[in-house]
Amino acid sequence: LSAGETLATHEGFAKCTCPKCGGEARRETDTMDTFTCSSWYYLRYTDPHNTELPFDSAKTNRWMPVDQYIGGIEHAILHLLYSRFFTKVLRDLGMLDFDEPFKNLLCQGMVLDEHGDVMSKSKGNVISPEEMIAGYGCDAVRAYILFMAPPDKELQWNEDGLAGMHKFLNRVWRMVYDLVGKADEDTLYQPGASEAEAAAARKVLLRERHRVVGKVVDDFDRNNFNTAIAAIMELVNAIGDYLRKVGPEQRAASADEQALATEVANVLVRLLAPICPHMTDELWHDALGCEGSIHTQEWPEFDPEKAKDDEVELAVQINGKVKARITVAADADQEAVKAVALEAVQDAVAGKDLKKVVVVPGRLVNIVAK
């Protein structure tokens, strides 16, 4: 066979004479099970133009195994199992130096229509994204799909929230330009905030910048893209409060203020890059004035200490029922927390015998009284 030729296209092999009638005939060339090809195609991807061998071992060992395989649960028994068999045989033959073809498996959930039926071409109930993309842009559609449900759960398709996601991304766009001083008349600043209010917004913004990066890292590691987007929305809320209380002139007059605003804009764009690849690359160049693609940048770092709250709110329960809420220092010891909790519910426990006071750090204080 010459390069690119198969048995089916090789006339010298395919064209023949029928042994029964003596007439013109063609040999059957589709003689292998479908799973034969799907059990090793990923190895060929690492060396697709090799005309001498199925693949060069050095190239395949460099690229493989696959870091993340995403597929339906129907793949698990046949395709994925056969792939493992092929890999182990090729390993035993000395052609591969790894044991498994795929490091991680994510079985995505099915998308259901309005009647609860699985969308499929055979049923004719598939919704084409072209119209949604034309109306809202591919980044908004992509972000909305990721936000609707965890990827491993079933999803009943509903377009009602797509406009809301589009509005959110437009808000992000305006905020990034505002943070770097390019918003002009579109700034969110609302004069009238006191210095104490501005300082509080600044403090929250710095904390959220570090907390949200840590949260998104954890969510991405667990493939929880919907909660990662929710965390980014919380950061955007903190940015909005900051921009309303700290105006462009204040930020321009202070090097520290400028540095914080620019850093937060940079972090926000990088956090959104895997979710909204097109708009973030534009923001990276046009708003932030950075070179190269955003998709080749380092992931934002975060400081767990700076992500901590100075204060926490705790529920105070008496015999399992919430009677009050208290705010205490995040690093307050248990005795101090107990004292504040008992003071908050002193009327409710007056004359009662306190059996036990249990502090669940960061959550609640439970008082057992009779």
Residue, then its C-alpha position, 0 to 999 in steps of 0.5 A: l500500500s502507498a501512503g494514505e491508501t487503504l485496502a478499500t481503495h487499493e484496486g489491485f486488492a479490492k477488485c476481483t472475480c466472483p468465485k461462484c459466477g465468474g463476474e466482476a466483484r469486490r472483496e469485503t474490506d470492512t472485516m474488523d470490529t469498530f472497537t479495534c480502531s477506537s481502542w488505539y486511535y489516541l496513540r495514532y494522534t501522537d504521530p499521525h503522519n508516520t507511513e512506516l509504523p502505527f506510531d513512533s514509541a518515543k513520540t507516544n510516550r512523550w504525549m501519553p497517557v491522556d490527562q483527562y478523558i471526558g465521555g458518556i457512561e456508555h463508553a465505560i464498558l466497551h471503548l474504555l475497557y478495550s483501550r486498557f487491554f490494547t495499551k497493556v498488550l502494547r506495553d508488554l510488546g515494548m511499544l509503550d512505557f505506561d500502563e493506562p491510557f487515561k489518567n482521569l475519567l469524567c462521565q458527563g451527565m445527559v442533557l434532557d429536553e423540556h419533557g425530560d427525555v435525553m437529547s439525541k439526533s435519533k429522537g430529533n430533539v437536539i437544540s442547535p446552539e447557532e441561534m443562541i450564539a448569534g444572539y448572545g455570543c459563544d462565550a455567554v453560551r459556554a459559560y451558561i452551560l457550565f453554570m447550569a449544573p455540575p458536568d457529571k449530573e443530568l441537565q434539563w435544558n432551559e434557556d431562561g437564564l442565558a440572557g442573565m449570563h450575557k448581562f453578567l459578562n457585559r458587567v465584567w467587561r465594563m468593570v475591567y475597563d473601570l478598574v484600569g481607568k479606561a471606563d470614562e463616563d461608564t464608571l460605576y463610581q457613586p460619589g458620597a461614600s465615606e472614607a470608612e466605607a471606601a476602606a471597608a470595600r477595599k478590605v473586602l475586595l482584597r480578601e475576595r481576590h485571594r479567597v475566590v482564586g483559592k475556591v476556583v482552584d479547588d472547584f476546577d480540580r473537582n470539575n465543579f465548574n458551576t460553583a467556580i463561576a458562582a465564586i467568580m460572581e462573588l468576586v465581581n460583586a466585591i469589585g462592584d462595591y469597590l468601584r462604587k465607593v472608590g472613584p477613578e480620581q482616587r485610584a489615579a492619585s494613589a499608587d497603592e490603589q492603582a496597583l490593587a485595582t489593576e491586580v484585581a482586573n488581571v486576576l478576574v480576566r485570568l480566572l474567567a479565561p478557561i470559561c470565556p476564552h474569547m472575551t478574556d483574550e480581548l480584555w487581556h490585550d485591549a483593556l490590560g494592554c498585555e502581550g501574548s495570549i491570556h491562555t499562555q499565562e500563569w494561573p493567579e496565585f493566592d495567599p490563604e492568610k489574606a483570604k480569611d475573614d476578620e470576623v465570622e457570624l455564628a448561629v446560637q442555638i438553644n436545644g437545637k433551635v436558633k435563637a440569635r446570631i453573633t459576630v465574633a473575631a475569626d480567631a477568637d478562642q472558644e471561651a470568648v465565643k461562649a461568653v458572647a453567645l450566652e450574653a446574646v441569649q441571656d433572657a432565653v436561658a434565664g433560670k434554666d440549668l445549662k447542661k452544655v455549651v458546644v462551639v462548632p468553629g465557624r458555624l454555630v454555638n449550641i446550648v443545651a439547657k433545661 
